[in-house]
Amino acid sequence: RTLDRLDAEIIGQMCVSAISPTYFEHGQQVFLPHSKADGAFIVSFGRLGYTKVLVAQRTSGLLRGKSARGELCQSAMQSAPAGMWISTAALWMEWAHVGTAEAQVDTHMLQINRASMRSLFEARPQVQMIMRSFAEAYEQKISVLDRDELSDIGSCVEHMAVVLSMEYKRR
């Protein structure tokens, strides 16, 4: 019961201090590749277009894989509709966007600020320990991915796999 009250209290405080509504007009840029992410977004109404920037190697006129020459190409645009999480990695680690996002229609989102979220956890050592363990496990899972597997939309790793990789007493 104490944990239930604590969870409700943290969620309430997050809604007040760590989550803010944001609005983007049709055609407005949300972020660009290599820009620092301060947190995650949830599309609440509207739709984003997302295009991932890839580093590619030119071999016989074809683009493939990564290259020391650093040639850039873009993947096909993906749509991020209402309900989609954007840049979830930024909640758990330092994150630079790997693509560009633009509002395809007038779009409302909720932005979750990483620094504000973490400051809430600092006042609760038990919660902070669990969240820090999750962040460490999340970063470990991300670190083994190829750059081509990284994305700002959805999640690059399965959250359950992250939880299961954590030390048992910290889950």
HUQUI-V186282 format. One record per residue. N is the residue number from 1. RES is the residue in three letters. SS is DSSP state (A for helix, B for strand, O for the rest). Layout:
N	RES	SS
N	RES	SS
This chain:
1	ARG	O
2	THR	A
3	LEU	A
4	ASP	A
5	ARG	A
6	LEU	A
7	ASP	A
8	ALA	A
9	GLU	A
10	ILE	A
11	ILE	A
12	GLY	A
13	GLN	A
14	MET	A
15	CYS	A
16	VAL	A
17	SER	A
18	ALA	O
19	ILE	B
20	SER	B
21	PRO	B
22	THR	B
23	TYR	B
24	PHE	B
25	GLU	O
26	HIS	O
27	GLY	O
28	GLN	O
29	GLN	B
30	VAL	B
31	PHE	B
32	LEU	O
33	PRO	O
34	HIS	O
35	SER	O
36	LYS	B
37	ALA	B
38	ASP	O
39	GLY	B
40	ALA	B
41	PHE	B
42	ILE	B
43	VAL	B
44	SER	B
45	PHE	B
46	GLY	O
47	ARG	B
48	LEU	B
49	GLY	B
50	TYR	B
51	THR	B
52	LYS	B
53	VAL	B
54	LEU	B
55	VAL	B
56	ALA	B
57	GLN	B
58	ARG	B
59	THR	B
60	SER	O
61	GLY	O
62	LEU	B
63	LEU	B
64	ARG	B
65	GLY	O
66	LYS	O
67	SER	O
68	ALA	O
69	ARG	O
70	GLY	O
71	GLU	B
72	LEU	B
73	CYS	B
74	GLN	B
75	SER	O
76	ALA	O
77	MET	O
78	GLN	B
79	SER	B
80	ALA	B
81	PRO	B
82	ALA	O
83	GLY	O
84	MET	O
85	TRP	B
86	ILE	B
87	SER	O
88	THR	A
89	ALA	A
90	ALA	A
91	LEU	A
92	TRP	O
93	MET	O
94	GLU	O
95	TRP	B
96	ALA	B
97	HIS	O
98	VAL	O
99	GLY	B
100	THR	B
101	ALA	B
102	GLU	B
103	ALA	B
104	GLN	O
105	VAL	O
106	ASP	O
107	THR	B
108	HIS	B
109	MET	B
110	LEU	B
111	GLN	B
112	ILE	B
113	ASN	B
114	ARG	A
115	ALA	A
116	SER	A
117	MET	A
118	ARG	A
119	SER	A
120	LEU	A
121	PHE	A
122	GLU	A
123	ALA	O
124	ARG	O
125	PRO	A
126	GLN	A
127	VAL	A
128	GLN	A
129	MET	A
130	ILE	A
131	MET	A
132	ARG	A
133	SER	A
134	PHE	A
135	ALA	A
136	GLU	A
137	ALA	A
138	TYR	A
139	GLU	A
140	GLN	A
141	LYS	A
142	ILE	A
143	SER	A
144	VAL	O
145	LEU	O
146	ASP	O
147	ARG	A
148	ASP	A
149	GLU	A
150	LEU	O
151	SER	O
152	ASP	O
153	ILE	B
154	GLY	O
155	SER	O
156	CYS	O
157	VAL	O
158	GLU	O
159	HIS	A
160	MET	A
161	ALA	A
162	VAL	A
163	VAL	A
164	LEU	A
165	SER	A
166	MET	O
167	GLU	O
168	TYR	A
169	LYS	A
170	ARG	A
171	ARG	O
